Amino acid sequence: MNISVHTKNMRIFEALASETRVRVLEVLMDGDKNIGELAKILGVSSSIMTRHISILENSGFVQTKNVPGKRGLQKKCSLALEQITLVLSREKRTDNIHLVSIPVGQYKSYDVTPTCGLASRENYIGIIDDPRYFSDPNRVHASLIWFQSGWVEYEIPGYVLPYPSPKSIEIALEISSEYPLYKEDWPSDIYFYINNVLLGYWTSPGDFGKSKGIYTPEWWRGNSEYGLLKTIRVTDAGSRIDGITLSDITLRDLNLSPNKNLTFRIESPPDAQNPGGINIFGRGFGNYDQDISIRVSYD
């Protein structure tokens, strides 16, 4: 994942402004650990370690899930990212980079099943758990959409693809599993398509609601609060998500044409191994104040 050195990303830099939290990441490079194990290794109390893990989780470095232990459930911690690249220079050749941001409610088609719904920063849009309201004209104002199974498909305008042979297509979005209200330990296999070509799938570890999303409005309580920021990148070498291989699908497999619109589909199939649904967070919800961001680069 590429991170610009910018004040809008301060929560990421602040998460690393602690020797203890950096040491936590070092320990997790060697394998998953629970809160108690991390506290013992680093010589701090479990309550202090819980606060450090909360900061790392909210900034996207760590993911957690509750698993059975000797004394009930324990929180198991693991790395959520494989790598982060800091971008220290401003792009001067903007003609070689084409960007677009698509609101999460601006999908062109859908097929979803309950639990499902849409919310703006101010209120629900339509009636929850009624898929018909995914056709509500006000859906374009949605900052959060969710569904238990099915898909939504977005249209990426052709002006981001003005020339043949791009170097890469990169799509970044904040997503999680979907469970009624929320369930931190609720895996979901989420599939991604460009131009109806399956890039692969990523398994979301859960539907996060124990702590408040940084940008989630106050009126939204007791539900999904935030997701994980995932970056899908397709090049001539294949398809990756946060640097981890999704598939061998390359740009040549996507049937790209200059100035022709692309489609991007996000799906939770009912017959997946982990059919855990999807939350898609947009600007004004979750931990990242952004919609679905698309970046096309050329040499």
C-alpha positions as CSV (number, residue, x, y, z in Angstrom):
1,M,0.0,0.0,0.0
2,N,1.3,3.5,-0.9
3,I,1.0,6.2,1.8
4,S,1.6,9.9,0.9
5,V,3.5,11.8,3.5
6,H,0.6,14.2,4.3
7,T,-1.2,15.4,7.3
8,K,-4.3,13.5,6.3
9,N,-2.4,10.3,7.2
10,M,-1.3,11.4,10.6
11,R,-3.1,8.6,12.4
12,I,-0.8,6.1,10.5
13,F,2.3,8.0,11.5
14,E,1.1,8.5,15.1
15,A,0.5,4.7,15.4
16,L,4.3,4.2,14.7
17,A,5.3,7.0,17.1
18,S,5.7,4.5,19.9
19,E,8.6,2.1,20.5
20,T,6.2,-0.4,22.1
21,R,3.9,-0.4,19.1
22,V,6.8,-0.8,16.7
23,R,8.0,-3.7,18.8
24,V,4.5,-5.3,18.6
25,L,4.7,-5.2,14.8
26,E,8.2,-6.8,15.1
27,V,6.8,-9.6,17.2
28,L,3.8,-10.2,14.9
29,M,6.1,-10.6,12.0
30,D,7.0,-14.0,13.5
31,G,3.4,-15.1,13.9
32,D,0.0,-14.3,15.5
33,K,-0.1,-13.6,19.3
34,N,-2.8,-12.9,21.8
35,I,-2.9,-9.9,24.0
36,G,-1.5,-11.7,27.0
37,E,1.4,-13.1,25.0
38,L,2.3,-9.7,23.6
39,A,2.1,-8.1,27.1
40,K,4.4,-10.8,28.5
41,I,7.0,-10.5,25.7
42,L,7.1,-6.7,25.9
43,G,6.9,-6.4,29.7
44,V,3.7,-4.4,30.0
45,S,0.3,-5.0,31.5
46,S,-2.5,-6.5,29.4
47,S,-4.6,-3.3,29.8
48,I,-1.8,-1.2,28.3
49,M,-1.2,-3.7,25.5
50,T,-5.0,-3.6,24.7
51,R,-4.7,0.1,24.2
52,H,-1.7,-0.2,21.9
53,I,-3.4,-2.9,19.9
54,S,-6.5,-0.7,19.5
55,I,-4.4,2.1,18.0
56,L,-2.7,-0.3,15.7
57,E,-6.0,-1.8,14.6
58,N,-7.7,1.5,14.0
59,S,-4.7,2.7,11.9
60,G,-4.9,-0.5,9.7
61,F,-1.6,-2.2,10.8
62,V,-3.1,-5.0,12.9
63,Q,-6.3,-7.1,12.7
64,T,-7.8,-9.1,15.6
65,K,-10.2,-11.9,16.1
66,N,-11.7,-13.6,19.2
67,V,-10.7,-17.3,19.5
68,P,-11.4,-19.9,22.3
69,G,-8.8,-20.0,25.0
70,K,-8.2,-21.7,28.4
71,R,-10.2,-19.0,30.2
72,G,-12.9,-18.1,27.6
73,L,-12.3,-16.0,24.5
74,Q,-9.0,-14.4,23.8
75,K,-8.1,-11.7,21.3
76,K,-5.7,-13.1,18.7
77,C,-3.6,-10.4,16.9
78,S,-2.0,-10.6,13.4
79,L,-0.6,-8.2,10.9
80,A,-3.1,-6.7,8.5
81,L,-0.5,-5.4,6.0
82,E,2.5,-7.0,4.4
83,Q,4.2,-3.7,3.4
84,I,3.7,0.1,3.3
85,T,5.5,2.4,0.9
86,L,5.9,6.1,1.9
87,V,5.6,8.5,-1.0
88,L,7.8,11.5,-0.3
89,S,7.5,13.4,-3.6
90,R,4.6,15.0,-5.3
91,E,3.7,13.7,-8.7
92,K,4.7,16.2,-11.3
93,R,3.8,14.2,-14.4
94,T,0.1,14.2,-13.7
95,D,-0.6,13.5,-17.3
96,N,0.7,9.9,-16.6
97,I,-1.5,9.3,-13.6
98,H,-5.3,9.3,-13.9
99,L,-7.4,9.4,-10.8
100,V,-11.1,9.1,-10.0
101,S,-13.0,8.7,-6.7
102,I,-16.4,6.9,-6.9
103,P,-18.9,7.3,-4.0
104,V,-19.8,3.9,-2.6
105,G,-23.5,4.5,-3.4
106,Q,-22.9,5.2,-7.0
107,Y,-23.0,1.6,-8.3
108,K,-24.6,1.0,-11.6
109,S,-26.1,-2.4,-10.8
110,Y,-26.6,-4.8,-7.9
111,D,-28.1,-8.1,-6.7
112,V,-28.1,-8.3,-2.9
113,T,-29.9,-10.1,-0.1
114,P,-30.5,-9.1,3.6
115,T,-29.1,-8.2,5.9
116,C,-28.6,-5.1,3.7
117,G,-29.0,-1.4,3.7
118,L,-27.5,2.1,3.0
119,A,-26.7,5.0,5.2
120,S,-25.6,8.6,4.6
121,R,-23.7,10.7,7.1
122,E,-27.0,11.9,8.4
123,N,-29.4,8.9,8.4
124,Y,-30.5,5.6,6.8
125,I,-31.5,5.7,3.2
126,G,-34.8,3.9,2.7
127,I,-35.7,0.9,4.8
128,I,-33.0,-1.5,6.0
129,D,-33.1,-5.2,4.9
130,D,-35.2,-4.3,1.9
131,P,-33.1,-4.8,-1.3
132,R,-35.5,-2.6,-3.3
133,Y,-34.0,0.5,-1.7
134,F,-30.7,-0.2,-3.4
135,S,-32.5,1.4,-6.4
136,D,-33.4,4.6,-4.4
137,P,-32.1,7.6,-6.3
138,N,-30.7,8.9,-2.9
139,R,-28.2,6.0,-2.9
140,V,-25.6,8.3,-4.5
141,H,-25.4,10.0,-1.1
142,A,-24.6,6.8,0.8
143,S,-21.4,6.7,2.8
144,L,-21.9,3.1,3.9
145,I,-23.6,0.1,2.1
146,W,-23.9,-3.4,3.4
147,F,-25.3,-6.8,2.3
148,Q,-25.2,-10.4,3.4
149,S,-24.7,-11.9,0.0
150,G,-24.7,-10.8,-3.6
151,W,-22.8,-8.0,-5.4
152,V,-22.6,-4.4,-6.4
153,E,-20.9,-3.2,-9.6
154,Y,-19.4,0.2,-10.3
155,E,-18.6,1.8,-13.6
156,I,-15.2,3.4,-13.9
157,P,-15.3,6.3,-16.4
158,G,-13.2,5.8,-19.5
159,Y,-11.3,9.1,-19.2
160,V,-9.0,7.4,-16.6
161,L,-7.8,5.1,-19.4
162,P,-7.0,7.6,-22.2
163,Y,-4.1,5.5,-23.7
164,P,-3.4,1.8,-24.4
165,S,-1.0,-0.2,-22.3
166,P,-1.3,1.3,-18.7
167,K,1.4,0.3,-16.2
168,S,-1.0,-0.4,-13.4
169,I,-4.6,-0.1,-12.2
170,E,-5.0,0.4,-8.5
171,I,-8.2,0.4,-6.5
172,A,-8.4,1.2,-2.8
173,L,-11.4,0.8,-0.6
174,E,-12.4,0.3,3.0
175,I,-14.3,-3.0,3.5
176,S,-15.2,-5.6,6.1
177,S,-17.5,-8.6,6.6
178,E,-21.2,-8.1,7.4
179,Y,-23.1,-9.5,10.4
180,P,-26.3,-8.3,12.0
181,L,-25.1,-5.4,14.3
182,Y,-21.5,-6.7,14.2
183,K,-19.3,-9.6,15.0
184,E,-15.5,-9.2,15.3
185,D,-14.8,-12.8,14.4
186,W,-16.8,-13.3,11.3
187,P,-14.8,-14.2,8.2
188,S,-16.0,-13.4,4.7
189,D,-14.6,-14.3,1.3
190,I,-14.9,-11.1,-0.8
191,Y,-14.4,-11.4,-4.5
192,F,-13.2,-8.7,-6.9
193,Y,-13.8,-8.4,-10.7
194,I,-12.7,-5.9,-13.3
195,N,-14.5,-6.1,-16.7
196,N,-16.1,-9.4,-15.5
197,V,-12.7,-11.0,-15.0
198,L,-12.2,-12.5,-11.5
199,L,-9.0,-11.1,-9.9
200,G,-9.4,-13.3,-6.9
201,Y,-10.7,-13.0,-3.4
202,W,-9.6,-11.7,0.1
203,T,-11.0,-13.1,3.4
204,S,-12.1,-10.3,5.7
205,P,-11.5,-11.4,9.3
206,G,-14.6,-9.8,10.8
207,D,-17.3,-7.1,11.1
208,F,-15.8,-4.5,13.4
209,G,-18.0,-2.7,15.9
210,K,-16.4,-2.7,19.3
211,S,-14.6,0.6,18.9
212,K,-15.9,3.7,17.2
213,G,-14.8,4.4,13.6
214,I,-12.7,7.6,13.4
215,Y,-15.1,9.2,10.9
216,T,-18.3,7.3,11.7
217,P,-21.0,9.7,12.7
218,E,-22.2,9.7,16.3
219,W,-25.8,8.8,15.5
220,W,-24.6,5.4,14.1
221,R,-24.3,3.2,17.2
222,G,-24.1,-0.6,17.9
223,N,-23.4,-1.5,14.3
224,S,-20.4,-1.9,11.9
225,E,-18.0,0.9,12.7
226,Y,-15.1,0.6,10.3
227,G,-13.3,-1.8,7.9
228,L,-9.8,-2.4,6.6
229,L,-8.3,-0.4,3.8
230,K,-7.4,-2.8,1.0
231,T,-5.5,-1.8,-2.1
232,I,-5.9,-4.0,-5.2
233,R,-3.2,-3.6,-7.9
234,V,-3.2,-5.2,-11.3
235,T,0.0,-5.0,-13.5
236,D,1.6,-7.1,-16.2
237,A,3.0,-9.3,-13.4
238,G,-0.4,-10.2,-12.0
239,S,-3.0,-9.1,-9.4
240,R,-2.2,-8.3,-5.7
241,I,-4.0,-7.0,-2.7
242,D,-1.7,-5.1,-0.3
243,G,1.3,-6.7,-2.0
244,I,-0.1,-10.2,-1.5
245,T,-0.8,-12.3,-4.6
246,L,-4.5,-12.6,-5.6
247,S,-4.0,-14.3,-8.9
248,D,-2.0,-14.4,-12.1
249,I,-4.5,-12.2,-13.9
250,T,-2.7,-9.4,-15.7
251,L,-3.7,-6.2,-17.4
252,R,-3.7,-8.0,-20.7
253,D,-6.5,-10.3,-19.4
254,L,-8.9,-7.4,-18.7
255,N,-9.8,-6.5,-22.3
256,L,-8.9,-2.9,-21.8
257,S,-9.7,-0.3,-24.5
258,P,-8.7,3.4,-24.4
259,N,-11.5,5.7,-23.3
260,K,-13.9,2.8,-22.7
261,N,-15.5,2.5,-19.3
262,L,-14.4,-0.3,-17.0
263,T,-16.5,-2.2,-14.5
264,F,-15.5,-3.1,-11.0
265,R,-17.6,-5.7,-9.1
266,I,-17.4,-6.6,-5.4
267,E,-19.2,-9.8,-4.5
268,S,-19.9,-12.1,-1.5
269,P,-21.1,-15.3,-3.1
270,P,-23.6,-17.4,-1.1
271,D,-21.7,-20.6,-1.9
272,A,-18.3,-19.2,-0.8
273,Q,-16.4,-21.1,1.9
274,N,-16.9,-18.1,4.2
275,P,-20.1,-16.4,3.0
276,G,-19.9,-13.6,5.5
277,G,-21.2,-10.6,3.5
278,I,-19.7,-7.1,2.9
279,N,-19.7,-3.6,4.3
280,I,-18.2,-0.9,2.0
281,F,-17.3,2.3,3.8
282,G,-17.1,5.6,2.0
283,R,-16.3,9.2,2.9
284,G,-17.7,10.1,6.2
285,F,-17.7,6.6,7.7
286,G,-15.1,4.2,9.0
287,N,-11.4,4.9,9.6
288,Y,-10.4,6.3,6.2
289,D,-12.2,9.4,4.9
290,Q,-12.3,8.3,1.3
291,D,-14.6,6.7,-1.3
292,I,-13.5,4.0,-3.8
293,S,-10.3,5.4,-5.2
294,I,-9.1,4.3,-8.7
295,R,-5.6,5.2,-10.0
296,V,-4.3,4.3,-13.5
297,S,-0.6,4.8,-14.1
298,Y,1.5,4.9,-17.3
299,D,5.2,4.8,-17.8
